[in-house]
Amino acid sequence: MLVWERPEPPNRPAPAQLSRDRIVRAAIQLADADGLEAVSLRKVAAALGVGPMRLYGYIDGKEELLDLMVDAVHAEIRPVGDDWREALRSLAETTRQAAHEHEWLADLLGGRPQLGPNALASGEAVMAALGDVDVDAIMPVVSTVNAYVIGAVRREIAERRAERATGMDEKRWQASLGPYLERTFATGRFPALATVVRDAAHLDADHTFRIGLDFLLDGIEARISR
């Protein structure tokens, strides 16, 4: 029986009352502060003031805990919109926002679908908005948008982590490499790349994400309108 279907053990007198929700919230706080490497049953139990063995009445192990953490964050991913395009845009933007607030989420997105109640509710909202789209196209469309979002947020989170590790933000990093690129472009070996780097608008992460999403949604609209 999956963890979402399994009943919790009955409450009993103890120095600290437990529930799956309390366990998951404690784990999320640890992950938000110090990343997934900070999450272990021992550390979660310590944060709750109980022994690690007490947790096993509620979860079978760390993998279940991670599933519950991801599903809890899916409560923040609530796509809205009156048509498929608005719903997919909302799905993309709320997923990105959740990953920015919980950086560890970027490491767990993708792979097999999430089947917790909050993830299913999010999926239901999107599927309902796609009701006029051919049923065989729905999953490829949603998977394509999810793939774009996962790739974009992982790149953004990687940039945040690199900035923290090096102490250099993106502009300082680019400035440090400027002389090297100028020398390299002066050889004439990379004319197309040199033109883009020198002449194209350098957009911030928000604009880059939204423009890329527009390109993607325009392509989806052209395909499903055939």
C-alpha positions in Angstrom: 0.0 0.0 0.0 1.4 3.4 -1.0 2.2 5.9 1.7 -0.7 8.2 0.8 -3.2 5.3 1.3 -1.6 3.9 4.5 -3.2 5.0 7.7 -1.1 6.7 10.3 -0.5 4.9 13.6 -2.9 5.9 16.4 -1.8 8.7 18.7 -0.3 7.7 22.0 1.0 9.6 24.9 4.6 10.7 24.2 6.9 13.7 24.8 6.3 14.8 21.2 3.3 14.1 19.1 4.0 13.0 15.5 2.2 13.0 12.2 3.3 12.5 8.6 2.6 16.2 8.1 4.9 17.2 10.9 7.6 14.9 9.7 7.4 16.2 6.1 7.4 19.8 7.2 10.5 19.3 9.3 12.2 17.6 6.4 11.3 20.5 4.1 12.7 23.0 6.5 16.0 21.1 6.6 16.1 20.8 2.8 15.2 24.5 2.3 18.1 25.5 4.6 20.8 23.2 3.6 19.8 21.0 0.6 18.8 17.4 0.3 22.1 16.3 1.8 20.8 17.7 5.1 17.7 15.4 5.1 18.0 12.1 6.9 15.7 10.3 9.2 18.1 10.9 12.0 18.2 14.6 11.4 14.5 14.9 10.9 13.9 13.0 14.2 16.3 15.3 16.0 14.5 18.4 14.7 11.3 16.9 16.0 12.8 15.9 19.3 12.1 12.2 19.0 14.2 9.1 18.3 14.6 8.0 14.7 12.8 4.7 15.2 9.6 6.7 16.0 9.5 7.8 12.3 9.2 4.3 11.0 5.6 4.1 12.2 4.8 6.8 9.6 7.2 6.2 6.7 9.2 3.2 5.5 12.3 5.1 4.8 14.0 8.1 3.1 12.5 7.4 -0.4 9.0 7.7 1.0 10.0 10.8 2.8 11.3 12.4 -0.4 8.0 11.4 -2.2 6.0 13.1 0.5 8.2 16.2 0.4 7.7 16.6 -3.3 4.0 16.1 -3.1 3.8 18.6 -0.3 5.4 21.2 -2.5 3.0 20.3 -5.3 0.3 22.0 -3.2 2.0 25.2 -4.3 1.7 24.2 -7.9 -1.9 25.0 -8.8 -2.3 25.7 -12.5 -5.2 28.0 -13.3 -6.6 29.4 -16.6 -9.6 29.3 -18.8 -7.9 27.6 -21.7 -5.1 25.2 -22.4 -2.5 27.9 -23.1 -3.2 29.8 -19.9 -3.2 26.5 -17.9 0.1 25.4 -19.3 1.7 28.8 -18.7 0.4 28.7 -15.1 1.8 25.2 -14.7 5.2 26.3 -15.9 5.4 29.5 -13.9 4.1 28.0 -10.6 6.5 25.0 -11.0 9.4 27.4 -11.5 8.4 29.5 -8.5 8.1 26.4 -6.3 11.6 25.3 -7.4 13.0 28.8 -6.7 11.5 28.7 -3.2 12.6 25.1 -2.6 15.9 24.6 -4.6 16.1 20.9 -3.8 12.9 20.3 -5.8 14.9 20.8 -9.0 16.9 17.7 -8.1 13.8 15.6 -7.8 11.7 16.8 -10.7 11.4 14.5 -13.7 11.5 10.7 -13.9 8.4 8.8 -13.1 5.2 10.8 -12.6 4.4 12.0 -9.1 1.2 10.2 -7.8 0.6 11.9 -4.5 -2.7 13.7 -3.9 -1.4 17.2 -4.5 0.4 16.2 -7.7 -2.7 14.4 -9.0 -4.8 17.6 -8.2 -2.3 19.7 -10.2 -2.5 17.2 -13.1 -6.2 17.1 -13.0 -6.4 20.9 -13.4 -4.1 20.8 -16.4 -5.9 17.9 -18.0 -9.3 19.5 -17.6 -8.0 22.7 -19.3 -6.8 20.5 -22.2 -10.2 19.0 -22.7 -10.5 20.3 -26.3 -7.1 19.0 -27.3 -7.0 15.5 -29.0 -6.7 13.0 -26.2 -3.6 11.4 -27.8 -1.8 14.7 -27.8 -2.4 15.7 -24.2 0.4 13.7 -22.5 3.0 14.7 -25.1 2.0 18.3 -24.8 2.2 18.3 -21.0 5.4 16.3 -21.0 7.0 18.8 -23.4 6.1 21.7 -21.2 7.4 19.9 -18.1 10.7 19.1 -19.9 11.2 22.7 -20.7 10.5 23.8 -17.2 12.7 21.2 -15.6 15.6 22.1 -17.9 15.2 25.8 -17.3 14.9 25.6 -13.5 17.8 23.2 -13.2 20.0 25.7 -15.2 18.8 28.6 -13.0 19.4 26.6 -9.8 22.8 25.5 -11.0 23.7 29.2 -11.6 22.6 30.1 -8.1 24.7 27.3 -6.6 27.7 28.3 -8.7 27.4 31.9 -7.5 27.3 30.8 -3.9 30.3 28.5 -4.4 32.5 31.0 -6.2 31.3 34.3 -4.7 30.8 35.6 -8.3 27.5 36.6 -9.8 26.8 36.1 -13.5 27.9 39.6 -14.5 31.2 39.3 -12.6 31.8 35.9 -14.1 31.1 37.2 -17.6 33.4 40.2 -17.0 36.2 37.8 -15.9 36.0 35.9 -19.1 35.6 39.0 -21.3 39.3 39.3 -22.4 39.5 35.7 -23.2 36.4 35.8 -25.4 37.6 39.0 -27.2 40.9 37.3 -28.0 39.1 34.2 -29.2 36.5 36.1 -31.3 39.3 38.2 -32.9 40.6 35.0 -34.6 37.6 35.0 -36.8 36.9 31.3 -36.1 33.5 31.9 -34.5 31.8 34.7 -36.4 28.2 33.7 -35.8 28.8 33.2 -32.1 30.6 36.5 -31.8 27.7 38.3 -33.4 25.2 36.9 -31.0 27.4 37.6 -27.9 28.2 41.1 -29.0 24.9 42.3 -30.5 22.0 40.3 -29.1 20.0 41.5 -26.1 21.2 39.9 -22.9 18.0 39.0 -21.0 17.7 38.2 -17.4 16.4 34.7 -16.3 12.8 35.8 -16.0 12.6 37.2 -19.5 14.6 34.3 -20.9 12.2 31.8 -19.3 9.0 33.6 -20.5 10.3 34.1 -24.1 11.3 30.4 -24.3 7.9 29.4 -23.0 6.2 31.6 -25.6 8.2 29.9 -28.3 7.2 26.5 -27.0 3.5 27.3 -26.6 3.4 28.9 -30.1 4.8 25.7 -31.5 2.2 23.6 -29.6 -0.6 25.8 -30.8 0.6 25.5 -34.4 0.7 21.7 -34.2 -2.6 21.1 -32.5 -4.4 23.6 -34.8 -3.6 21.6 -37.9 
